[in-house]
Amino acid sequence: YNDAPIPEKILKKVIPGHDGRIRIQDTTEWPHSIHAHLGMKIHGDTYMGSGVIVGPHHLLTCAHCVYKFDEGTFFEEISVYPALNDAVAPFNKVKATRAYLFKAYQD
């Protein structure tokens, strides 16, 4: 077991400055700039998610960020905010034009 990775401890309470994380002030530099906040809309309701930019026109995210399983449909609109820093969107936002997921997830 000497080469086994140390399991991540689950934080029960977030204490800024005491839980080992630090705030990234400049999110416009790599690798922070490839992380994106998602705003998904359906039937007037807004949901939030996250993803990572993997190419000039592609974002990788979880299936539940593009497909509303309990309704059996894709979100009507997905807005992507690369490098979002609190309320500042240094690269503005873009809207997703297509979303793909495994058929097995839908089934």
Secondary structure, DSSP 8 states (H G I E B T S, - for coil): -TTS-------SS--TTTSS----S-TTSTTGGGEEEEEEEETTEEEEEEEEEEETTEEEE-GGGTEETTTTEE-SEEEEEET-BTTB-TT--EE-------HHHH-
